[in-house]
């Protein structure tokens, strides 16, 4: 496995115009490509990239990153399952009126719906579904459709290798190996646990109850979803990422209690982290309607972190994007999400004074 250190179509698709869908016939705007594996010629015009699915957490972050920086270089085909899934995409600034396309009705359980998502695209980002136990097979169906449609470079969101024989790693290894066996170039984006996973506990945090887990005193380097989107955007747009595996972590390893303390600094009140037994934590996760197989995978990753296997920090995010969101940065940007009814974000000077006082007390 590698580690980091012209095809023309016409098809009827939906234009992205002011949130409405207008049927048009589009001709392929992709640049020329070398058909041999792993070699892509620099695009001469805006080339088309598919994002499947565009409303997923990392898919949406990728759309935002491209819309912010690379609109002159690519046309995005935004594949979603249904019209109601367009809500978040309609909120992305700069998408409308730029020739981007929407494909509705994409369902990996029905391979006949997949071809439109990839047709005319030179590169594609595939985000595995969260809750389907057979998600490896579903992604393989997407890969087959992408290759059949002429996609030459497949980028897949994968999972950081904390548990070599864990539930998540088995699924992702099957996906990665399958893509590598195809006559296309690839980039695997192996993500550490997201900082944004804390949003799952936002109600509990707002209510002053804090959040829970089974991390013990183990440290890990959570990555911001926005950073994953920034990396994926560059991989889809730029050259030089062919046949690479990138490990996407945050810039520093922190324990769950250290993360709770940092978030507390930006909230102005104490947020507790309570360490639970595996059985108690699994019971809480079931209340969030998380499938049992996924709970098993999450528990395996948290056990690995608790045992000290999660503290490795990768610089791949910084090398690719030139920036790296710290947990402090993330708290600064997202503290308002956790504010209760009568709480408001405080100014940075107040926060820094509180941090300085806390450090003085702890020393």
NORZIUR-V616206 format. One record per residue. N is the residue number from 0. PHI is phi in whole degrees, -180 to 180 (none if undefined). D_FIRST is the distance of its C-alpha to the first C-alpha in Angstrom with 1 decimal. Layout:
BEGIN
((N | PHI | D_FIRST) (N | PHI | D_FIRST))
END
This chain:
BEGIN
((0 | none | 0.0) (1 | -76 | 3.8) (2 | -118 | 6.4) (3 | -75 | 10.0) (4 | -160 | 12.8) (5 | none | 28.1) (6 | -118 | 28.4) (7 | -117 | 31.6) (8 | -137 | 32.8) (9 | -127 | 35.9) (10 | -153 | 36.0) (11 | -89 | 38.2) (12 | -136 | 36.8) (13 | -97 | 38.2) (14 | -73 | 38.8) (15 | -95 | 38.4) (16 | -137 | 41.9) (17 | 51 | 43.7) (18 | 77 | 42.0) (19 | -100 | 43.6) (20 | -113 | 42.1) (21 | -117 | 43.6) (22 | -71 | 42.7) (23 | -139 | 41.9) (24 | -103 | 40.4) (25 | -106 | 37.5) (26 | -101 | 36.4) (27 | -65 | 32.8) (28 | -108 | 32.5) (29 | -71 | 29.0) (30 | -81 | 28.5) (31 | -70 | 27.6) (32 | -140 | 24.1) (33 | -81 | 22.4) (34 | -77 | 21.5) (35 | -74 | 18.8) (36 | -61 | 15.2) (37 | 81 | 13.9) (38 | -123 | 17.5) (39 | -122 | 19.9) (40 | -74 | 23.4) (41 | -57 | 25.1) (42 | -65 | 27.2) (43 | -89 | 30.9) (44 | -131 | 32.1) (45 | -62 | 31.0) (46 | -93 | 28.0) (47 | -95 | 27.5) (48 | -123 | 24.8) (49 | -100 | 24.7) (50 | -124 | 24.4) (51 | -130 | 24.3) (52 | -100 | 26.0) (53 | -76 | 27.7) (54 | -94 | 29.8) (55 | -68 | 27.1) (56 | -58 | 26.8) (57 | -79 | 23.7) (58 | -64 | 24.7) (59 | -65 | 28.2) (60 | -63 | 26.9) (61 | -69 | 25.0) (62 | -58 | 28.2) (63 | -63 | 30.2) (64 | -65 | 28.0) (65 | -68 | 28.2) (66 | -62 | 31.9) (67 | -79 | 32.6) (68 | -129 | 30.9) (69 | -127 | 29.6) (70 | -64 | 32.3) (71 | -74 | 33.3) (72 | -110 | 30.0) (73 | -140 | 29.0) (74 | -107 | 30.6) (75 | -95 | 29.1) (76 | -102 | 29.4) (77 | -100 | 29.7) (78 | -96 | 29.2) (79 | -137 | 31.0) (80 | -80 | 32.4) (81 | -150 | 36.0) (82 | -62 | 38.5) (83 | -68 | 38.9) (84 | -77 | 35.3) (85 | -82 | 36.3) (86 | -55 | 38.3) (87 | -67 | 35.7) (88 | -67 | 34.7) (89 | -66 | 38.3) (90 | -87 | 38.5) (91 | -76 | 35.9) (92 | -71 | 37.9) (93 | 90 | 37.7) (94 | -77 | 36.3) (95 | -71 | 39.6) (96 | 77 | 40.9) (97 | -113 | 37.8) (98 | 83 | 36.9) (99 | -72 | 34.1) (100 | -124 | 34.1) (101 | -121 | 34.0) (102 | -117 | 33.0) (103 | -97 | 34.6) (104 | 81 | 34.2) (105 | -76 | 30.4) (106 | -143 | 29.7) (107 | -63 | 26.5) (108 | -72 | 28.7) (109 | -125 | 30.5) (110 | -55 | 28.2) (111 | -66 | 31.3) (112 | -90 | 31.3) (113 | -90 | 27.8) (114 | -61 | 28.3) (115 | -62 | 30.5) (116 | -65 | 28.0) (117 | -114 | 25.7) (118 | -62 | 28.3) (119 | 84 | 28.5) (120 | -89 | 25.5) (121 | -90 | 23.0) (122 | -133 | 20.5) (123 | -146 | 20.3) (124 | -103 | 19.5) (125 | -115 | 19.3) (126 | -106 | 20.4) (127 | -60 | 20.2) (128 | -64 | 23.7) (129 | -78 | 24.8) (130 | -106 | 27.1) (131 | -83 | 26.3) (132 | -64 | 25.1) (133 | -94 | 23.6) (134 | -66 | 21.6) (135 | -63 | 18.4) (136 | -67 | 20.7) (137 | -67 | 22.3) (138 | -67 | 19.2) (139 | -60 | 18.3) (140 | -63 | 21.9) (141 | -66 | 21.4) (142 | -61 | 18.4) (143 | -59 | 20.5) (144 | -66 | 23.4) (145 | -65 | 21.6) (146 | -64 | 20.3) (147 | -62 | 23.9) (148 | -80 | 25.4) (149 | 102 | 23.6) (150 | -64 | 21.1) (151 | -108 | 18.7) (152 | -142 | 16.4) (153 | -112 | 15.4) (154 | -107 | 15.0) (155 | -126 | 14.8) (156 | -79 | 16.1) (157 | -123 | 14.1) (158 | -118 | 15.1) (159 | -57 | 14.4) (160 | -83 | 13.2) (161 | -90 | 16.7) (162 | -124 | 17.2) (163 | -56 | 14.5) (164 | -114 | 16.7) (165 | -79 | 18.7) (166 | -55 | 19.9) (167 | -67 | 17.9) (168 | -67 | 14.5) (169 | -61 | 15.2) (170 | -62 | 16.2) (171 | -73 | 13.3) (172 | -63 | 10.6) (173 | -62 | 12.8) (174 | -66 | 13.0) (175 | -61 | 9.4) (176 | -63 | 8.7) (177 | -66 | 12.0) (178 | -63 | 11.6) (179 | -66 | 8.6) (180 | -83 | 11.2) (181 | -92 | 13.8) (182 | -86 | 15.3) (183 | -142 | 14.6) (184 | -84 | 12.7) (185 | -143 | 11.1) (186 | -141 | 11.1) (187 | -100 | 10.4) (188 | -106 | 13.2) (189 | -90 | 13.1) (190 | -99 | 16.8) (191 | -71 | 18.8) (192 | -54 | 22.2) (193 | -81 | 24.4) (194 | -57 | 27.6) (195 | -66 | 29.1) (196 | -62 | 28.9) (197 | -64 | 32.2) (198 | -60 | 33.8) (199 | -61 | 33.9) (200 | -107 | 36.5) (201 | -62 | 38.5) (202 | -66 | 41.6) (203 | -63 | 41.7) (204 | -68 | 41.2) (205 | -59 | 43.9) (206 | -83 | 46.2) (207 | 82 | 45.8) (208 | -94 | 44.1) (209 | 74 | 40.7) (210 | -148 | 37.6) (211 | -133 | 36.0) (212 | -177 | 32.8) (213 | -129 | 31.7) (214 | -78 | 29.9) (215 | 59 | 32.5) (216 | -101 | 32.3) (217 | -73 | 28.5) (218 | -110 | 27.1) (219 | -148 | 24.2) (220 | -113 | 23.4) (221 | -64 | 24.0) (222 | -110 | 23.0) (223 | -76 | 25.5) (224 | -59 | 24.9) (225 | -63 | 26.4) (226 | -67 | 23.8) (227 | -62 | 21.1) (228 | -63 | 23.3) (229 | -63 | 23.6) (230 | -65 | 19.9) (231 | -60 | 19.5) (232 | -60 | 22.6) (233 | -67 | 21.4) (234 | -65 | 18.1) (235 | -74 | 20.3) (236 | -102 | 22.9) (237 | -95 | 21.6) (238 | -89 | 19.6) (239 | 99 | 16.7) (240 | -111 | 14.2) (241 | -70 | 12.5) (242 | 57 | 8.8) (243 | -125 | 8.5) (244 | -118 | 8.0) (245 | -111 | 11.4) (246 | -99 | 13.2) (247 | -105 | 16.7) (248 | -125 | 19.4) (249 | -78 | 23.0) (250 | -84 | 24.4) (251 | -153 | 26.0) (252 | -91 | 25.9) (253 | -134 | 29.1) (254 | -78 | 30.6) (255 | -62 | 32.1) (256 | -70 | 35.5) (257 | -64 | 34.7) (258 | -65 | 33.4) (259 | -64 | 36.7) (260 | -64 | 38.7) (261 | -63 | 37.2) (262 | -64 | 37.8) (263 | -60 | 41.3) (264 | -58 | 42.0) (265 | -89 | 41.5) (266 | -94 | 43.4) (267 | 87 | 46.5) (268 | -149 | 46.6) (269 | -77 | 44.7) (270 | -108 | 41.8) (271 | -92 | 41.1) (272 | -112 | 37.9) (273 | -110 | 38.8) (274 | -88 | 36.5) (275 | -110 | 37.0) (276 | -71 | 36.4) (277 | -58 | 33.6) (278 | -66 | 36.3) (279 | -66 | 38.1) (280 | -68 | 35.1) (281 | -59 | 33.9) (282 | -63 | 37.5) (283 | -67 | 37.4) (284 | -64 | 34.1) (285 | -62 | 35.7) (286 | -67 | 38.4) (287 | -88 | 36.0) (288 | 62 | 35.3) (289 | -83 | 31.7) (290 | -60 | 30.7) (291 | -60 | 30.6) (292 | -65 | 27.0) (293 | -75 | 25.9) (294 | -60 | 28.3) (295 | -59 | 26.6) (296 | -63 | 23.2) (297 | -64 | 24.9) (298 | -65 | 26.7) (299 | -64 | 23.6) (300 | -67 | 22.2) (301 | -68 | 25.6) (302 | -65 | 26.0) (303 | -64 | 22.8) (304 | -66 | 24.3) (305 | -59 | 27.7) (306 | -84 | 26.3) (307 | 92 | 25.0) (308 | -96 | 21.3) (309 | -109 | 21.2) (310 | -87 | 22.6) (311 | -67 | 19.6) (312 | -111 | 20.1) (313 | -102 | 17.5) (314 | -98 | 19.0) (315 | -60 | 16.7) (316 | -59 | 19.5) (317 | -65 | 22.0) (318 | -64 | 20.1) (319 | -84 | 19.7) (320 | -105 | 23.1) (321 | 83 | 25.2) (322 | -147 | 26.4) (323 | -156 | 25.5) (324 | -73 | 27.7) (325 | -83 | 29.0) (326 | -66 | 30.5) (327 | -62 | 33.9) (328 | -59 | 33.3) (329 | -63 | 32.2) (330 | -62 | 35.4) (331 | -61 | 37.5) (332 | -79 | 36.3) (333 | -119 | 36.5) (334 | -60 | 39.4) (335 | -62 | 41.7) (336 | -62 | 39.8) (337 | -97 | 40.8) (338 | -71 | 44.4) (339 | -77 | 47.1) (340 | -60 | 50.1) (341 | -112 | 52.1) (342 | -114 | 49.4) (343 | -135 | 48.2) (344 | -59 | 45.6) (345 | -95 | 47.2) (346 | -72 | 47.2) (347 | -61 | 44.7) (348 | -63 | 47.6) (349 | -64 | 48.5) (350 | -62 | 45.0) (351 | -65 | 44.5) (352 | -65 | 47.9) (353 | -64 | 46.9) (354 | -63 | 43.7) (355 | -62 | 45.7) (356 | -66 | 48.3) (357 | -64 | 45.8) (358 | -62 | 44.1) (359 | -63 | 47.6) (360 | -65 | 48.5) (361 | -69 | 45.3) (362 | -84 | 45.9))
END
